[in-house]
Amino acid sequence: MSKKVSETAEKFIEDYKDAIKLEKTYNETDEEKIKVHQVSGKVAFLYEKLRNAVDYQEEHLLRKIAIERILKRRLMTEKNELDAAKFLMYELIRARYLPNDKIPEKRIEEIKEIIEKYTLLINNAPETIKGNKVDNERLFDWITGIAACEIEEKIAPYKKENAIIEFAQKIVDEKLKVPEKLMSQEDKRIQIHIAVLRNLIKSDLSLIEYRLFKRKHPEWFFAPSEELIIKMANNIDLFIGSIEKQINDPLGENFSKFVKKNLAYFTILEDAIRKNVNNIDKIFSHHLHVEDAIKESCVKKYKEAKTKLKRAAIRSIIYIFMTKMVLALVLELPFDKYIIGHINYLALAINVLFPPLLMFLVVVTIKIPSKRNTELIVQGIKEMIYGKYASIPFVMKGILHRSSFFYKVFKFFYALVFFASFGIIIFILQKLNFNIMSIGLFLFFLSVVSYFGIRIRQSARELVVTKRKEGIITFATDLFSIPILRMGQWLSTKLSNINVFVFIFDFIIEAPFKTFVEVFEEWIYYIKEEREKIY
């Protein structure tokens, strides 16, 4: 006899099935569809591919980021909200973020209403914010980020994401106990919400802010009156401050760690439902069918992860190799020739070949999860589905406060390890006659490539629930690699904030290029009309 599915799991299954049905029928209508010419579409699509290549972002965020980018430009150049909405939709279709000749014309009017709402919000912001340049930019970025999320949800509803988010939140809430002295139940639910968005859905900051804003102010999303918009504009700094406080809560990292430990269960369960949506009732009719579906999804997910990692590695290796070649030509060779007086070909060869080789080694050493891992995933998902957990709920502890004396000792020891790690590498490089420029470039790429390699490996670890084996070798490796990874993290963060290529694309190339594409498309349609007159 089969076990009974819990109410939480049953609701998730039904919500997910409804979401897939809505996804298929959302744009089905006899109304006129938005259509762009294929030639201009190809040109815009190639531009978008090139632009995204210099600004690496998660694939599922590309459309939302494009909407935000286009919206900012259109709000500064278009005074008519209808034109801004129209051009935004056409740009998204040309760039293939949306299908051509599939989206009904009525979406433009719906987007126009959203843009009007946010334009009114910006125009009624209090002078205390508008008068300050830094705050004004921050406010504009925050509002356009929220607007971009609402526009994307109007174009392609977040129903599937909402289903898995709600399910994950309930499961985490059941498995994780937080003492009242640490935070209230409402704050706990908000932190779980943020942790699920950040780790399971891989939301960026604006998406998290959007969902928190929607959670706190649902009235904003149901045709708010002009009076309500003005009222919210006058208090917008308080809304932003409240949301930022929740996102930056010191205990947030503890919630994230717990969600990360359960990622594999949610990911595999969603995959099993999505790939068997037509037979979902049969699968959940018996626990043995559930086991088979989960095992099948595990095998497929492992293979997909391996393929995805290889693809990411190849792109990274090519990018790193090309970047290193450019830096070698621009910095290293001239420095060797004109400052040092001679070229160290060994140092040059190591600097060019080592970074892509390191990335290659990081990826090829990633192993497919074991059979034991699959068994634990099956067990964990069955516990979630049937609501019967073998282990007692995990009780969260507060932030660990070390005494100031030991904290200073640990910081001093970490500083010694930091200098030792880089010192040993510099000593070896000097023995190979590396000069200061060659050493600097080697350390730069060692840190950045190591950090990105670990991030790539971590995406594979998200399907692993077996515990990592700890030993002397593991401890020693962590001890001396963490300083390098920390440096890579710091450099990556700083470089992402000063991406010259993104600046060139967004502020120099994009506006005139997109104008050219629009004029080009109008020219194509004009020629077509003239041809039709002749025939």
C-alpha positions in Angstrom: 0.0 0.0 0.0 1.4 3.4 -1.0 2.1 6.2 1.5 -0.1 9.3 1.6 1.5 12.4 0.1 1.5 15.3 2.6 -0.7 18.4 2.1 2.4 20.6 1.5 3.7 18.3 -1.2 0.3 17.8 -2.8 -0.2 21.6 -3.0 3.3 22.0 -4.6 2.5 19.3 -7.2 -0.8 20.9 -8.2 0.7 24.4 -8.2 3.5 23.3 -10.5 1.2 21.5 -12.9 -1.0 24.6 -13.1 2.1 26.7 -13.7 3.1 24.6 -16.7 -0.4 24.8 -18.1 -0.3 28.6 -17.8 3.1 28.7 -19.4 1.7 26.9 -22.5 -1.5 29.0 -22.8 -0.5 32.4 -21.4 0.0 34.0 -24.8 -2.6 31.9 -26.7 -5.0 34.4 -28.2 -6.5 35.5 -31.5 -5.2 39.0 -31.1 -2.5 40.6 -33.3 1.0 39.4 -32.3 4.1 41.5 -32.0 6.4 40.8 -35.0 9.9 41.9 -36.0 11.8 41.3 -39.2 14.1 38.3 -39.1 17.1 40.2 -40.6 17.1 43.0 -37.9 16.4 40.3 -35.3 19.6 38.4 -36.2 21.6 41.6 -36.0 20.2 42.4 -32.6 20.6 38.8 -31.4 24.3 38.8 -32.4 24.9 42.1 -30.6 23.2 40.7 -27.4 25.4 37.6 -27.5 28.5 39.7 -27.8 27.4 42.0 -25.0 26.7 39.2 -22.6 30.0 37.6 -23.4 31.8 40.5 -21.7 29.5 40.6 -18.7 29.1 37.1 -17.3 25.7 36.6 -15.6 23.6 33.6 -14.7 21.7 32.5 -17.8 18.3 32.6 -16.2 18.8 36.3 -15.3 19.8 37.6 -18.8 16.3 38.6 -19.9 15.6 40.5 -16.6 18.9 42.2 -16.8 18.2 43.1 -20.5 14.8 44.6 -19.5 16.5 46.7 -16.8 19.2 47.9 -19.1 16.7 48.8 -21.9 14.3 50.4 -19.4 16.9 52.7 -18.0 17.8 53.9 -21.5 14.2 54.3 -22.7 13.2 56.2 -19.6 16.0 58.7 -20.3 15.2 59.1 -24.0 11.4 58.5 -24.3 8.9 60.9 -22.8 6.0 58.8 -23.9 5.4 55.6 -21.8 3.6 53.9 -24.6 6.6 54.3 -26.9 9.0 53.2 -24.2 6.9 50.0 -23.7 6.6 49.4 -27.4 10.4 49.8 -28.1 11.2 47.7 -25.0 9.1 44.8 -26.3 10.5 45.0 -29.8 14.1 45.0 -28.5 13.4 41.9 -26.4 11.9 40.1 -29.3 14.7 41.1 -31.7 17.3 39.9 -29.1 15.3 36.6 -28.8 14.6 37.0 -25.1 11.0 36.6 -26.3 9.6 34.6 -29.2 8.8 36.4 -32.5 5.1 36.6 -33.6 3.9 34.9 -30.4 3.4 37.8 -27.9 0.0 39.5 -28.2 -0.1 43.3 -28.8 -2.0 43.8 -25.5 1.2 43.2 -23.6 2.5 46.6 -24.8 -0.4 48.3 -23.1 0.1 46.3 -19.9 3.8 47.2 -19.9 3.0 50.9 -20.5 0.8 50.9 -17.4 3.7 49.4 -15.3 6.1 52.0 -16.6 3.6 54.9 -15.9 3.4 53.7 -12.3 7.1 53.7 -11.7 7.7 56.9 -13.6 5.2 58.6 -11.3 7.0 57.1 -8.3 10.4 58.5 -9.5 8.9 62.0 -10.3 7.3 62.2 -6.8 10.4 61.2 -4.8 11.1 63.7 -2.0 13.6 66.5 -2.6 15.8 65.3 0.2 16.6 62.3 -2.0 16.5 63.9 -5.4 18.8 66.7 -4.2 21.6 64.3 -3.5 23.3 62.9 -6.6 24.4 59.6 -5.0 21.0 59.0 -3.4 19.3 60.0 -6.6 21.3 57.4 -8.7 20.7 54.8 -6.0 17.0 55.5 -6.0 16.7 55.4 -9.8 18.6 52.1 -10.0 16.5 50.6 -7.2 13.2 51.6 -8.8 14.2 50.5 -12.4 15.4 47.2 -10.9 12.0 46.6 -9.3 10.2 47.7 -12.4 12.2 45.3 -14.6 11.2 42.4 -12.4 7.5 43.3 -12.5 7.7 43.7 -16.3 9.3 40.3 -16.7 6.7 38.7 -14.5 4.0 40.3 -16.6 5.6 39.0 -19.8 6.4 35.5 -18.4 4.8 34.8 -15.0 7.0 33.4 -12.3 4.4 30.6 -11.5 6.9 27.7 -11.5 9.4 29.6 -9.4 6.6 30.6 -7.0 5.6 27.0 -6.6 9.0 25.7 -5.7 9.8 28.7 -3.5 6.6 28.2 -1.5 7.3 24.5 -1.1 11.0 25.0 -0.2 10.1 27.6 2.4 7.6 25.3 4.2 10.0 22.4 4.2 12.9 24.6 5.6 10.5 26.1 8.1 9.6 22.6 9.4 13.2 21.3 9.5 14.8 24.4 11.0 14.0 25.7 14.4 15.0 29.2 15.4 14.8 30.2 19.1 12.5 33.1 19.8 15.4 35.0 21.5 17.2 35.1 18.2 14.3 36.4 16.0 10.5 36.4 15.7 8.7 33.9 13.6 7.9 36.5 11.0 11.5 37.5 10.7 12.4 33.8 10.4 10.0 33.3 7.5 11.5 36.4 5.8 15.1 35.1 6.2 14.0 31.7 4.9 12.4 33.5 1.9 15.6 35.4 1.2 17.8 32.2 1.6 15.6 30.2 -0.8 15.7 33.1 -3.4 19.4 33.5 -3.1 20.4 29.9 -3.3 17.6 27.8 -4.9 16.3 30.3 -7.5 19.7 32.0 -7.8 18.1 35.4 -7.7 20.2 38.5 -7.9 19.8 41.5 -5.6 17.1 43.3 -7.6 15.0 40.1 -7.8 15.2 39.6 -4.0 14.3 43.3 -3.4 11.4 42.9 -5.8 10.0 39.8 -4.0 10.4 41.4 -0.6 8.8 44.6 -1.8 5.9 42.6 -3.2 5.6 40.6 0.0 5.5 43.8 2.1 3.3 46.0 -0.2 1.0 43.8 -2.3 -1.3 46.8 -2.8 1.3 48.2 -5.2 0.7 45.5 -7.7 -3.1 45.9 -8.0 -3.6 49.1 -10.0 -2.6 51.5 -7.3 -4.2 55.0 -7.3 -2.2 58.1 -7.9 -2.6 59.0 -4.2 -1.1 55.7 -3.1 1.8 56.1 -5.5 2.6 59.6 -4.2 2.3 58.4 -0.6 4.8 55.5 -1.3 7.1 57.9 -3.1 7.3 60.1 0.0 8.3 57.1 2.1 10.4 55.2 -0.5 13.7 55.8 1.5 12.1 54.0 4.4 10.9 51.1 2.2 14.4 50.7 0.7 16.1 50.9 4.1 13.7 48.3 5.6 14.3 45.8 2.8 18.1 46.3 2.8 18.1 45.7 6.5 16.4 42.3 6.0 18.7 41.3 3.2 21.8 42.2 5.3 20.7 40.5 8.5 23.8 39.0 10.2 21.9 35.7 10.7 21.1 35.5 6.9 24.3 33.5 6.2 23.1 30.8 8.7 19.8 30.4 6.8 21.7 30.3 3.5 24.0 27.5 4.7 21.0 25.4 5.8 19.2 25.9 2.4 22.4 25.0 0.5 22.5 21.6 2.4 19.0 20.9 1.0 19.4 22.2 -2.5 19.8 18.8 -4.1 16.4 17.6 -2.8 14.5 20.6 -4.2 16.3 20.6 -7.5 15.8 16.9 -8.2 12.2 16.9 -7.1 11.3 19.8 -9.4 13.2 18.1 -12.2 11.2 14.9 -11.7 7.9 16.7 -11.8 8.8 18.9 -14.8 9.9 16.0 -16.9 7.0 13.8 -16.0 4.2 16.4 -15.8 1.9 14.4 -18.0 2.2 11.3 -15.8 2.5 13.1 -12.4 -0.5 11.5 -10.9 0.7 8.0 -11.7 4.2 8.7 -10.3 2.9 9.9 -7.0 0.3 7.1 -6.7 2.9 4.8 -5.2 6.2 5.5 -3.3 8.1 3.0 -5.6 7.1 5.1 -8.6 8.4 8.1 -6.8 11.8 6.4 -6.2 12.1 5.4 -9.8 11.4 9.0 -11.0 13.8 10.5 -8.6 16.6 8.0 -9.5 16.0 8.7 -13.2 16.2 12.5 -12.6 19.4 12.1 -10.6 21.1 10.2 -13.5 20.0 12.9 -16.0 20.9 15.8 -13.7 24.4 14.4 -13.1 25.0 14.1 -16.8 23.5 17.6 -17.5 25.7 19.0 -14.7 28.8 17.4 -16.2 28.0 18.7 -19.7 27.2 22.2 -18.4 30.5 22.2 -16.5 32.5 21.2 -19.5 30.8 23.9 -21.6 31.4 26.5 -18.9 35.0 25.4 -18.6 35.6 25.6 -22.4 34.2 29.1 -22.5 36.3 30.1 -19.4 39.5 28.6 -20.8 39.1 30.4 -24.1 38.3 33.7 -22.3 41.2 33.3 -19.9 43.6 32.4 -22.6 42.6 35.3 -24.8 42.7 37.7 -21.9 46.1 36.5 -20.9 47.4 36.8 -24.4 46.2 40.4 -24.6 47.8 41.3 -21.2 51.0 39.6 -22.3 51.1 41.7 -25.5 50.1 44.9 -23.8 51.9 44.7 -20.4 54.3 41.8 -20.1 56.2 41.9 -23.4 56.7 45.7 -23.4 57.8 45.6 -19.7 60.3 42.8 -20.4 61.7 44.5 -23.5 61.9 48.1 -22.6 62.2 48.1 -18.8 64.0 44.8 -18.0 65.9 44.8 -21.3 65.3 41.2 -22.2 62.3 38.7 -22.6 62.0 35.8 -20.2 60.3 33.3 -22.5 59.9 30.7 -19.8 58.0 33.2 -17.6 55.9 34.3 -20.5 55.0 30.8 -21.5 54.0 29.8 -17.9 51.9 33.0 -17.5 50.1 32.3 -20.8 49.5 28.6 -20.4 49.1 28.1 -16.6 45.7 29.9 -16.1 43.7 27.9 -18.7 45.5 24.7 -17.6 44.5 25.4 -14.0 40.9 25.9 -15.0 41.0 22.7 -17.1 42.4 20.7 -14.1 39.7 22.1 -11.8 36.9 20.9 -14.1 38.3 17.5 -15.2 38.8 16.5 -11.5 35.1 17.0 -10.8 33.5 13.6 -10.1 29.9 12.5 -10.8 28.0 11.9 -7.5 28.1 8.4 -6.1 25.3 5.8 -5.9 25.2 6.5 -2.1 24.4 10.2 -2.9 21.4 9.1 -5.0 20.1 6.9 -2.2 20.3 9.8 0.2 18.5 12.1 -2.2 15.7 9.5 -2.6 15.4 9.2 1.1 15.4 13.0 1.7 12.8 13.7 -1.0 10.5 10.9 0.3 10.7 12.5 3.7 9.7 15.8 2.2 6.9 14.3 0.1 5.3 12.2 2.9 6.1 14.7 5.7 7.9 12.1 7.9 11.4 13.0 8.9 13.9 10.5 10.3 16.0 13.2 12.0 14.9 15.8 14.5 14.7 19.5 13.4 18.0 21.4 13.3 18.1 24.1 15.9 19.9 27.3 14.7 22.4 28.9 17.0 23.2 32.6 17.1 26.3 34.3 15.7 29.5 32.9 17.3 31.1 35.6 19.3 34.7 34.9 20.1 36.6 36.7 22.8 38.6 39.7 21.5 41.9 38.0 22.5 41.3 34.8 20.6 39.8 36.7 17.6 43.0 38.8 17.4 45.2 35.7 17.7 43.2 34.0 14.9 43.4 37.1 12.7 47.2 37.3 13.3 47.7 33.6 12.5 45.5 34.0 9.3 47.7 36.9 8.2 50.8 34.7 8.7 49.2 32.0 6.5 48.2 34.6 3.9 51.7 35.9 3.6 53.1 32.4 3.7 50.9 31.2 0.9 51.8 34.0 -1.4 55.4 34.2 -0.1 56.1 30.6 -1.1 54.7 31.2 -4.6 56.7 34.4 -5.1 59.9 32.6 -3.9 59.4 29.9 -6.5 58.7 32.4 -9.3 61.8 34.4 -8.4 63.8 31.3 -8.7 62.4 31.0 -12.2 63.6 34.6 -12.9 60.1 36.1 -13.0 60.2 39.9 -12.8 57.8 42.0 -10.8 55.3 42.4 -13.7 55.3 38.6 -14.4 54.9 37.8 -10.7 51.9 40.3 -10.4 50.1 38.8 -13.5 50.7 35.2 -12.3 49.3 35.9 -8.8 46.4 37.9 -10.3 45.3 35.0 -12.6 46.1 32.3 -10.0 43.7 34.0 -7.6 40.9 34.9 -10.1 41.0 31.5 -11.9 41.1 29.6 -8.6 38.1 31.5 -7.3 36.0 31.0 -10.5 37.1 27.3 -10.6 35.8 26.8 -7.1 32.5 28.5 -8.1 32.2 26.2 -11.0 32.9 23.2 -8.8 30.3 24.5 -6.3 27.6 24.4 -8.9 28.3 20.6 -9.2 28.4 20.3 -5.4 24.8 21.5 -5.3 23.7 17.9 -6.3 25.8 16.3 -3.6 24.3 15.5 -0.1 27.0 13.1 1.1 29.3 14.7 3.7 32.8 15.8 2.6 35.6 13.7 4.1 37.8 15.8 6.5 41.4 14.9 7.2 44.9 16.4 7.6 45.4 16.8 3.8 42.0 18.6 3.5 42.8 20.9 6.4 46.2 21.8 5.0 44.8 22.4 1.5 42.1 24.7 2.9 44.6 26.5 5.2 46.9 27.5 2.3 44.3 27.9 -0.5 41.7 30.1 1.3 44.0 33.2 1.2 44.3 32.7 -2.6 40.6 32.2 -3.0 39.8 35.2 -0.8 42.1 37.3 -3.0 40.3 36.0 -6.1 36.9 36.8 -4.6 38.0 40.3 -3.8 39.5 40.9 -7.2 36.5 39.5 -9.0 34.2 41.8 -7.0 36.3 44.9 -7.8 36.7 44.0 -11.4 32.9 43.4 -11.9 32.3 47.0 -10.6 34.8 48.5 -13.2 34.1 46.4 -16.3 35.3 48.7 -19.0 33.8 46.5 -21.8 30.3 46.7 -20.2 30.6 50.5 -19.9 31.6 50.7 -23.6 28.7 48.5 -24.7 26.0 50.2 -22.5 27.0 53.8 -22.7 28.8 54.2 -26.0 27.6 51.5 -28.4 24.1 50.3 -27.4 22.0 53.5 -27.9 23.2 54.3 -31.4 23.3 50.7 -32.4 19.7 50.0 -31.3 18.6 53.2 -33.1 20.3 51.9 -36.2 18.5 48.5 -35.9 15.2 50.3 -35.5 15.8 52.5 -38.6 17.1 49.5 -40.5 13.9 47.5 -39.7 11.7 50.5 -40.8 13.7 50.6 -44.1 13.2 46.9 -44.6 9.4 47.3 -44.2 9.4 50.3 -46.5 11.2 48.4 -49.3 8.7 45.5 -48.7 5.7 47.9 -49.1 7.2 49.4 -52.3 7.7 46.0 -53.8 4.1 45.0 -53.0 2.9 48.1 -54.8 4.7 47.1 -57.9 3.4 43.5 -57.9 
